[in-house]
Amino acid sequence: MRVIGGLLVVLFVGFVAVLGFYWMRDGSLESAGRDMDSNLQHIDKTTEPLQESVKGIGDGVKETIDNATDGNDKT
């Protein structure tokens, strides 16, 4: 539980720090939020190949488990 709590605190502090940076730079929270949304969309698009490969690994693991537990003793 401490690890999860620590991760949440780190993520929250990082979020507040980045938002504070944009707020000081742009002068308004609305503009800071818009910039953060834009940057998060770019991150999502650049990690798309990684997301697809992780999905492929997950599908392969699911298929392996399904094959191992299908009731056929030959597998």
C-alpha positions as CSV (number, residue, x, y, z in Angstrom):
1,M,0.0,0.0,0.0
2,R,2.9,2.3,0.7
3,V,4.2,1.9,-2.9
4,I,0.9,2.7,-4.4
5,G,0.5,5.7,-2.1
6,G,4.0,6.9,-3.0
7,L,3.3,6.6,-6.7
8,L,0.1,8.6,-6.4
9,V,1.9,11.3,-4.4
10,V,4.7,11.5,-7.0
11,L,2.2,11.7,-9.9
12,F,0.1,14.4,-8.1
13,V,3.2,16.5,-7.3
14,G,4.4,16.1,-10.9
15,F,1.1,17.1,-12.3
16,V,0.8,20.2,-10.0
17,A,4.4,21.2,-10.9
18,V,3.8,21.0,-14.7
19,L,0.5,22.8,-14.3
20,G,2.1,25.5,-12.2
21,F,4.9,25.9,-14.8
22,Y,2.3,26.4,-17.6
23,W,0.2,28.7,-15.4
24,M,3.2,30.9,-14.6
25,R,4.3,30.9,-18.3
26,D,0.8,31.7,-19.8
27,G,-0.8,33.6,-17.0
28,S,-4.1,31.6,-16.8
29,L,-5.3,28.2,-15.8
30,E,-7.4,27.8,-18.9
31,S,-4.5,28.2,-21.2
32,A,-2.3,26.0,-19.0
33,G,-4.9,23.2,-19.2
34,R,-5.2,23.6,-22.9
35,D,-1.4,23.3,-23.3
36,M,-1.3,20.2,-21.0
37,D,-4.1,18.5,-23.0
38,S,-2.3,19.2,-26.2
39,N,1.0,17.7,-24.9
40,L,-0.8,14.7,-23.5
41,Q,-2.4,14.0,-26.9
42,H,1.1,14.1,-28.5
43,I,2.4,11.6,-26.0
44,D,-0.5,9.3,-26.7
45,K,0.2,9.5,-30.5
46,T,3.9,8.9,-30.1
47,T,3.4,5.8,-27.8
48,E,0.9,4.2,-30.2
49,P,3.4,1.6,-31.5
50,L,4.2,0.6,-28.0
51,Q,0.6,0.3,-27.1
52,E,0.0,-2.0,-30.0
53,S,2.9,-4.2,-29.1
54,V,1.8,-4.5,-25.5
55,K,-1.7,-5.4,-26.8
56,G,-0.2,-8.1,-29.0
57,I,1.7,-9.5,-26.0
58,G,-1.4,-9.6,-23.9
59,D,-3.4,-11.3,-26.7
60,G,-0.6,-13.9,-27.0
61,V,-0.6,-14.6,-23.2
62,K,-4.4,-14.9,-23.2
63,E,-4.3,-17.4,-26.1
64,T,-1.5,-19.4,-24.4
65,I,-3.6,-19.6,-21.2
66,D,-6.7,-20.6,-23.1
67,N,-4.8,-23.3,-24.9
68,A,-3.3,-24.6,-21.6
69,T,-6.7,-24.8,-19.8
70,D,-9.0,-26.0,-22.6
71,G,-9.3,-29.4,-21.0
72,N,-7.2,-31.2,-23.6
73,D,-4.4,-33.1,-21.9
74,K,-2.3,-33.2,-25.1
75,T,-1.4,-29.5,-24.9
